Amino acid sequence: MAKTKTKSNDSQVEKLVALEQRAIDLEDRLKRSLADYANLEKRIESQRQLFVTLATTAIIIKMIEILDDLHLTFNHLKDQGLKMTIDKFINVLKSEGVEEIEATGKEFNPETMDCIQVVEGKENKVISVKKAGYKLNGHVIRPAQVTVGKSSDQNIIN
């Protein structure tokens, strides 16, 4: 009878050890599942932010094209009411994180500028801006189209 109790106790101990191991495994799976879910939430939020940024960028680019037309109209008409509207438009864009790329007189920077013409002038300096460039929250959304100077002793491309 003593052997039967020992076998029974051994069997119960084995079952208890197996249950404890099963509990540890389930707890580990739960922790992993919770971590996977947290990572999924972060990834979804990151993708949502990316979609918002892409949509915002597309709209801002369209608005900048309208601003270009307003500038051309102002240069032709010189109407002060239009100038006030343009200034208001620019302030709205600035409030949304849009900033114009400063180029005139600066060193040519291919990351923020497209050279559309090379003329005689100070080497590698922006002589004039043909079309303003813009950044949205520090990222270039449209490079400035510029004329760049080149020394007269080198070939000039027109």
ChimeraX commands (.cxc) that place a marker at each C-alpha (Angstrom):
marker #1 position 0.00,0.00,0.00 radius 0.5
marker #1 position 2.88,2.32,0.73 radius 0.5
marker #1 position 4.14,1.83,-2.82 radius 0.5
marker #1 position 0.72,2.73,-4.24 radius 0.5
marker #1 position 0.66,5.98,-2.23 radius 0.5
marker #1 position 4.17,6.80,-3.41 radius 0.5
marker #1 position 3.19,6.15,-7.05 radius 0.5
marker #1 position 0.05,8.21,-6.55 radius 0.5
marker #1 position 2.05,11.05,-4.95 radius 0.5
marker #1 position 4.66,10.86,-7.73 radius 0.5
marker #1 position 1.88,10.99,-10.32 radius 0.5
marker #1 position 0.32,14.01,-8.63 radius 0.5
marker #1 position 3.69,15.74,-8.40 radius 0.5
marker #1 position 4.28,15.09,-12.11 radius 0.5
marker #1 position 0.82,16.48,-12.92 radius 0.5
marker #1 position 1.50,19.51,-10.75 radius 0.5
marker #1 position 4.87,20.12,-12.42 radius 0.5
marker #1 position 3.23,19.71,-15.85 radius 0.5
marker #1 position 0.48,22.18,-14.87 radius 0.5
marker #1 position 3.03,24.68,-13.59 radius 0.5
marker #1 position 5.00,24.40,-16.85 radius 0.5
marker #1 position 1.76,24.81,-18.83 radius 0.5
marker #1 position 0.94,27.95,-16.79 radius 0.5
marker #1 position 4.44,29.35,-17.47 radius 0.5
marker #1 position 4.06,28.62,-21.21 radius 0.5
marker #1 position 0.61,30.26,-21.33 radius 0.5
marker #1 position 1.88,33.29,-19.44 radius 0.5
marker #1 position 4.77,33.59,-21.91 radius 0.5
marker #1 position 2.38,33.33,-24.87 radius 0.5
marker #1 position 0.13,35.97,-23.30 radius 0.5
marker #1 position 3.07,38.35,-22.84 radius 0.5
marker #1 position 4.17,37.80,-26.44 radius 0.5
marker #1 position 0.63,38.34,-27.71 radius 0.5
marker #1 position 0.33,41.58,-25.73 radius 0.5
marker #1 position 3.68,42.77,-27.09 radius 0.5
marker #1 position 2.63,41.87,-30.65 radius 0.5
marker #1 position -0.63,43.78,-30.17 radius 0.5
marker #1 position 1.21,46.84,-28.84 radius 0.5
marker #1 position 3.57,46.71,-31.85 radius 0.5
marker #1 position 0.59,46.39,-34.20 radius 0.5
marker #1 position -1.04,49.47,-32.62 radius 0.5
marker #1 position 2.21,51.43,-33.08 radius 0.5
marker #1 position 2.53,50.30,-36.70 radius 0.5
marker #1 position -1.09,51.23,-37.47 radius 0.5
marker #1 position -0.63,54.68,-35.89 radius 0.5
marker #1 position 2.58,55.18,-37.84 radius 0.5
marker #1 position 0.85,54.24,-41.10 radius 0.5
marker #1 position -2.08,56.54,-40.28 radius 0.5
marker #1 position 0.35,59.41,-39.71 radius 0.5
marker #1 position 2.06,58.62,-43.02 radius 0.5
marker #1 position -1.27,58.67,-44.88 radius 0.5
marker #1 position -2.19,62.00,-43.27 radius 0.5
marker #1 position 1.20,63.44,-44.19 radius 0.5
marker #1 position 0.92,62.24,-47.79 radius 0.5
marker #1 position -2.60,63.65,-48.14 radius 0.5
marker #1 position -1.55,66.94,-46.56 radius 0.5
marker #1 position 1.48,67.18,-48.83 radius 0.5
marker #1 position -0.62,66.63,-51.95 radius 0.5
marker #1 position -3.07,69.36,-50.94 radius 0.5
marker #1 position -0.28,71.77,-49.96 radius 0.5
marker #1 position 1.45,71.27,-53.32 radius 0.5
marker #1 position -1.79,72.16,-55.11 radius 0.5
marker #1 position -2.15,75.24,-52.91 radius 0.5
marker #1 position 1.44,76.29,-53.72 radius 0.5
marker #1 position 0.62,76.10,-57.43 radius 0.5
marker #1 position -2.27,78.52,-56.80 radius 0.5
marker #1 position 0.12,80.77,-54.87 radius 0.5
marker #1 position 2.44,80.79,-57.90 radius 0.5
marker #1 position -0.47,81.98,-60.06 radius 0.5
marker #1 position -1.37,84.66,-57.51 radius 0.5
marker #1 position 2.23,85.94,-57.54 radius 0.5
marker #1 position 2.23,86.09,-61.35 radius 0.5
marker #1 position -1.07,87.97,-61.30 radius 0.5
marker #1 position 0.22,90.42,-58.70 radius 0.5
marker #1 position 3.41,91.04,-60.71 radius 0.5
marker #1 position 1.20,91.96,-63.66 radius 0.5
marker #1 position -1.52,94.00,-61.87 radius 0.5
marker #1 position 0.34,95.38,-58.82 radius 0.5
marker #1 position -2.98,95.38,-56.91 radius 0.5
marker #1 position -2.51,95.95,-53.15 radius 0.5
marker #1 position -5.71,94.04,-52.30 radius 0.5
marker #1 position -4.28,91.04,-54.07 radius 0.5
marker #1 position -0.97,91.52,-52.21 radius 0.5
marker #1 position -2.85,91.40,-48.88 radius 0.5
marker #1 position -4.62,88.20,-49.98 radius 0.5
marker #1 position -1.29,86.64,-50.99 radius 0.5
marker #1 position 0.22,87.56,-47.60 radius 0.5
marker #1 position -2.76,86.01,-45.81 radius 0.5
marker #1 position -2.45,82.88,-47.97 radius 0.5
marker #1 position 1.27,82.62,-47.12 radius 0.5
marker #1 position 0.50,82.98,-43.39 radius 0.5
marker #1 position -2.02,80.14,-43.60 radius 0.5
marker #1 position 0.59,77.95,-45.30 radius 0.5
marker #1 position 3.17,78.87,-42.64 radius 0.5
marker #1 position 0.72,77.93,-39.88 radius 0.5
marker #1 position 0.51,74.49,-41.48 radius 0.5
marker #1 position 4.31,74.04,-41.43 radius 0.5
marker #1 position 5.10,75.29,-44.94 radius 0.5
marker #1 position 8.19,77.44,-45.40 radius 0.5
marker #1 position 9.75,78.88,-48.53 radius 0.5
marker #1 position 13.28,77.75,-49.34 radius 0.5
marker #1 position 15.62,80.75,-49.24 radius 0.5
marker #1 position 17.79,80.57,-52.34 radius 0.5
marker #1 position 18.76,83.94,-53.84 radius 0.5
marker #1 position 22.42,84.68,-53.15 radius 0.5
marker #1 position 22.90,81.35,-51.35 radius 0.5
marker #1 position 25.26,78.53,-52.23 radius 0.5
marker #1 position 23.58,76.10,-54.65 radius 0.5
marker #1 position 22.23,73.10,-52.72 radius 0.5
marker #1 position 21.03,70.17,-54.87 radius 0.5
marker #1 position 18.98,68.82,-51.96 radius 0.5
marker #1 position 16.70,71.87,-51.95 radius 0.5
marker #1 position 17.22,73.35,-55.43 radius 0.5
marker #1 position 17.01,72.40,-59.09 radius 0.5
marker #1 position 19.41,74.24,-61.37 radius 0.5
marker #1 position 17.53,75.14,-64.54 radius 0.5
marker #1 position 20.11,77.49,-65.99 radius 0.5
marker #1 position 23.80,78.35,-65.56 radius 0.5
marker #1 position 24.92,81.90,-66.30 radius 0.5
marker #1 position 28.02,83.98,-65.78 radius 0.5
marker #1 position 28.29,85.02,-62.13 radius 0.5
marker #1 position 29.67,84.08,-58.75 radius 0.5
marker #1 position 30.72,80.45,-58.82 radius 0.5
marker #1 position 28.01,78.08,-57.50 radius 0.5
marker #1 position 25.84,80.94,-56.15 radius 0.5
marker #1 position 22.13,81.26,-56.89 radius 0.5
marker #1 position 21.70,84.28,-59.16 radius 0.5
marker #1 position 17.89,84.19,-59.36 radius 0.5
marker #1 position 14.92,82.05,-58.43 radius 0.5
marker #1 position 12.63,81.13,-61.32 radius 0.5
marker #1 position 10.15,79.23,-59.14 radius 0.5
marker #1 position 10.13,79.25,-55.35 radius 0.5
marker #1 position 10.75,76.01,-53.50 radius 0.5
marker #1 position 8.99,74.91,-50.33 radius 0.5
marker #1 position 9.43,72.65,-47.32 radius 0.5
marker #1 position 6.65,71.09,-45.27 radius 0.5
marker #1 position 7.70,70.47,-41.68 radius 0.5
marker #1 position 11.36,70.52,-42.73 radius 0.5
marker #1 position 10.95,68.15,-45.71 radius 0.5
marker #1 position 11.36,69.44,-49.25 radius 0.5
marker #1 position 8.06,69.12,-51.11 radius 0.5
marker #1 position 9.13,71.23,-54.07 radius 0.5
marker #1 position 12.73,72.23,-54.79 radius 0.5
marker #1 position 13.42,75.81,-55.84 radius 0.5
marker #1 position 14.12,76.21,-59.56 radius 0.5
marker #1 position 17.15,78.47,-59.78 radius 0.5
marker #1 position 19.72,80.06,-62.04 radius 0.5
marker #1 position 23.27,79.36,-60.82 radius 0.5
marker #1 position 26.42,81.35,-61.47 radius 0.5
marker #1 position 29.57,80.00,-63.04 radius 0.5
marker #1 position 32.91,81.72,-63.59 radius 0.5
marker #1 position 33.40,83.20,-67.06 radius 0.5
marker #1 position 36.53,81.11,-67.70 radius 0.5
marker #1 position 34.43,77.90,-67.73 radius 0.5
marker #1 position 31.86,76.77,-70.30 radius 0.5
marker #1 position 28.38,78.08,-69.65 radius 0.5
marker #1 position 25.29,76.03,-70.43 radius 0.5
marker #1 position 22.21,77.95,-71.63 radius 0.5
marker link #1:1,2 radius 0.2
marker link #1:2,3 radius 0.2
marker link #1:3,4 radius 0.2
marker link #1:4,5 radius 0.2
marker link #1:5,6 radius 0.2
marker link #1:6,7 radius 0.2
marker link #1:7,8 radius 0.2
marker link #1:8,9 radius 0.2
marker link #1:9,10 radius 0.2
marker link #1:10,11 radius 0.2
marker link #1:11,12 radius 0.2
marker link #1:12,13 radius 0.2
marker link #1:13,14 radius 0.2
marker link #1:14,15 radius 0.2
marker link #1:15,16 radius 0.2
marker link #1:16,17 radius 0.2
marker link #1:17,18 radius 0.2
marker link #1:18,19 radius 0.2
marker link #1:19,20 radius 0.2
marker link #1:20,21 radius 0.2
marker link #1:21,22 radius 0.2
marker link #1:22,23 radius 0.2
marker link #1:23,24 radius 0.2
marker link #1:24,25 radius 0.2
marker link #1:25,26 radius 0.2
marker link #1:26,27 radius 0.2
marker link #1:27,28 radius 0.2
marker link #1:28,29 radius 0.2
marker link #1:29,30 radius 0.2
marker link #1:30,31 radius 0.2
marker link #1:31,32 radius 0.2
marker link #1:32,33 radius 0.2
marker link #1:33,34 radius 0.2
marker link #1:34,35 radius 0.2
marker link #1:35,36 radius 0.2
marker link #1:36,37 radius 0.2
marker link #1:37,38 radius 0.2
marker link #1:38,39 radius 0.2
marker link #1:39,40 radius 0.2
marker link #1:40,41 radius 0.2
marker link #1:41,42 radius 0.2
marker link #1:42,43 radius 0.2
marker link #1:43,44 radius 0.2
marker link #1:44,45 radius 0.2
marker link #1:45,46 radius 0.2
marker link #1:46,47 radius 0.2
marker link #1:47,48 radius 0.2
marker link #1:48,49 radius 0.2
marker link #1:49,50 radius 0.2
marker link #1:50,51 radius 0.2
marker link #1:51,52 radius 0.2
marker link #1:52,53 radius 0.2
marker link #1:53,54 radius 0.2
marker link #1:54,55 radius 0.2
marker link #1:55,56 radius 0.2
marker link #1:56,57 radius 0.2
marker link #1:57,58 radius 0.2
marker link #1:58,59 radius 0.2
marker link #1:59,60 radius 0.2
marker link #1:60,61 radius 0.2
marker link #1:61,62 radius 0.2
marker link #1:62,63 radius 0.2
marker link #1:63,64 radius 0.2
marker link #1:64,65 radius 0.2
marker link #1:65,66 radius 0.2
marker link #1:66,67 radius 0.2
marker link #1:67,68 radius 0.2
marker link #1:68,69 radius 0.2
marker link #1:69,70 radius 0.2
marker link #1:70,71 radius 0.2
marker link #1:71,72 radius 0.2
marker link #1:72,73 radius 0.2
marker link #1:73,74 radius 0.2
marker link #1:74,75 radius 0.2
marker link #1:75,76 radius 0.2
marker link #1:76,77 radius 0.2
marker link #1:77,78 radius 0.2
marker link #1:78,79 radius 0.2
marker link #1:79,80 radius 0.2
marker link #1:80,81 radius 0.2
marker link #1:81,82 radius 0.2
marker link #1:82,83 radius 0.2
marker link #1:83,84 radius 0.2
marker link #1:84,85 radius 0.2
marker link #1:85,86 radius 0.2
marker link #1:86,87 radius 0.2
marker link #1:87,88 radius 0.2
marker link #1:88,89 radius 0.2
marker link #1:89,90 radius 0.2
marker link #1:90,91 radius 0.2
marker link #1:91,92 radius 0.2
marker link #1:92,93 radius 0.2
marker link #1:93,94 radius 0.2
marker link #1:94,95 radius 0.2
marker link #1:95,96 radius 0.2
marker link #1:96,97 radius 0.2
marker link #1:97,98 radius 0.2
marker link #1:98,99 radius 0.2
marker link #1:99,100 radius 0.2
marker link #1:100,101 radius 0.2
marker link #1:101,102 radius 0.2
marker link #1:102,103 radius 0.2
marker link #1:103,104 radius 0.2
marker link #1:104,105 radius 0.2
marker link #1:105,106 radius 0.2
marker link #1:106,107 radius 0.2
marker link #1:107,108 radius 0.2
marker link #1:108,109 radius 0.2
marker link #1:109,110 radius 0.2
marker link #1:110,111 radius 0.2
marker link #1:111,112 radius 0.2
marker link #1:112,113 radius 0.2
marker link #1:113,114 radius 0.2
marker link #1:114,115 radius 0.2
marker link #1:115,116 radius 0.2
marker link #1:116,117 radius 0.2
marker link #1:117,118 radius 0.2
marker link #1:118,119 radius 0.2
marker link #1:119,120 radius 0.2
marker link #1:120,121 radius 0.2
marker link #1:121,122 radius 0.2
marker link #1:122,123 radius 0.2
marker link #1:123,124 radius 0.2
marker link #1:124,125 radius 0.2
marker link #1:125,126 radius 0.2
marker link #1:126,127 radius 0.2
marker link #1:127,128 radius 0.2
marker link #1:128,129 radius 0.2
marker link #1:129,130 radius 0.2
marker link #1:130,131 radius 0.2
marker link #1:131,132 radius 0.2
marker link #1:132,133 radius 0.2
marker link #1:133,134 radius 0.2
marker link #1:134,135 radius 0.2
marker link #1:135,136 radius 0.2
marker link #1:136,137 radius 0.2
marker link #1:137,138 radius 0.2
marker link #1:138,139 radius 0.2
marker link #1:139,140 radius 0.2
marker link #1:140,141 radius 0.2
marker link #1:141,142 radius 0.2
marker link #1:142,143 radius 0.2
marker link #1:143,144 radius 0.2
marker link #1:144,145 radius 0.2
marker link #1:145,146 radius 0.2
marker link #1:146,147 radius 0.2
marker link #1:147,148 radius 0.2
marker link #1:148,149 radius 0.2
marker link #1:149,150 radius 0.2
marker link #1:150,151 radius 0.2
marker link #1:151,152 radius 0.2
marker link #1:152,153 radius 0.2
marker link #1:153,154 radius 0.2
marker link #1:154,155 radius 0.2
marker link #1:155,156 radius 0.2
marker link #1:156,157 radius 0.2
marker link #1:157,158 radius 0.2
view
